[in-house]
Amino acid sequence: MKKEMILFFAVITLLISCSREYDKKNRIVFNRNTGTYDQIFIIDNDTGNQVQITSGSYNSNYCSWSPDGKRIVFRSDRGGSSFDIFTMNSDGTNVKQLTNNTAGDDTPTWTTDGSRILFSSNISGNYDIYIINTDGSNLIQLTTDTYHEFDPSMSPDGTKIAFSRFNGSDYEIFVMKADGTNSVNITNNAGYDDAFPTWSYDGSKILYQVNTGTYYDIAIMNSDGSGKVMLTNTSSIDDTDAVWSPDGNEIIFARGTTSYNIYKMKADGSGMAQLTTVNSNRYPCFEYRPK
C-alpha cells in the first residue's frame, strides 16, 4: 500500500509540474518598429500583456526563442553598421555577440538541441546558411553554391534543415541534411515565391509562406513537398513569418502591407485573432519553440 501511495503522489506531482511547464509556454517574442528602430518585445498569448526587452539607438530584430526557453537569438546592428548575431536571456539581460564581421548576418534560429545557432550570411559574397556554437566558436558554412539562401529551420530530429533559396527570379524551399549535403527542392513552384519554412513538432509537416501574385499567404505541406494546402487566402494584404505553437495547435504570423501586426489562428487556419495593434510588428516566435 505504501508503494502505491508513493507512486500516486509521484504521478500527481509530475502532472502538476508538466501543467506548470506548459503554462509558461504561452509567451511570444517578436520585434516592433518603435518609430525609428526595431526593438524586441514579449507578449503573453493569454493576457495580451507586453514588455519591451531591448532598447537603444540601434535595431534588434528577427528573434527566435531557444528550446529551453532561457535564451533568445536575434540580429542587431548595435555592434556597427552591419547586422550581427546576438543572444540574450529571455528578460533582455546578458547580451552576447556571436558574430562580428562586415557582412550582413540574417535569419538566426536555434538547432533542435539548442547547442548551436543557424543563420544566413553573405560572408562569402552571396547569402549562405551557416552554423555556429552558442559561444561564437566553430563557424561552419553549410551551403556553398552561387544562389542566396535564407530562413534555416532544423527538423525536430536534428537530421535535416529546411531553408529558402533565391535563384535570381523567385524563392523555392529546399531541404538538406544537417551537414549541408543532399539539397532537394521540395516546392518546385517556378514563377512564385515560397519562403520562410518551419517544421511541425513531429517533423511531418512544413509551414511556409507563398506569393502566388502580389501578396503572401500562409500554406502547409508534407515534409517531402506533397499535399500543399493554403491556410490563408487574401488578395490585398500579406500574411508572413508564420510559426507553430509548442503543441502545434496554433500558428502565429504577421499580417499587413507597410505596417504589420501579430495574429494567431488555429492550425487549420480557423479562429483568427489579432494580438498587437500598434506600430509595425514582425517575426513572432513562441517560447520553447524555435522557428
Beta strands, then each sheet from edge to edge (+ up, - down):
strand 1: 27-33
strand 2: 38-44
strand 3: 50-52
strand 4: 60-65
strand 5: 71-76
strand 6: 84-89
strand 7: 96-97
strand 8: 105-110
strand 9: 116-121
strand 10: 128-133
strand 11: 140-141
strand 12: 148-154
strand 13: 160-166
strand 14: 171-177
strand 15: 184-185
strand 16: 193-199
strand 17: 205-211
strand 18: 216-222
strand 19: 229-230
strand 20: 238-244
strand 21: 250-256
strand 22: 260-266
strand 23: 273-274
strand 24: 280-286
sheet 1: 3+ 2- 1+ 24-
sheet 2: 4+ 5- 6+ 7-
sheet 3: 8+ 9- 10+ 11-
sheet 4: 12+ 13- 14+ 15-
sheet 5: 16+ 17- 18+ 19-
sheet 6: 20+ 21- 22+ 23-
end
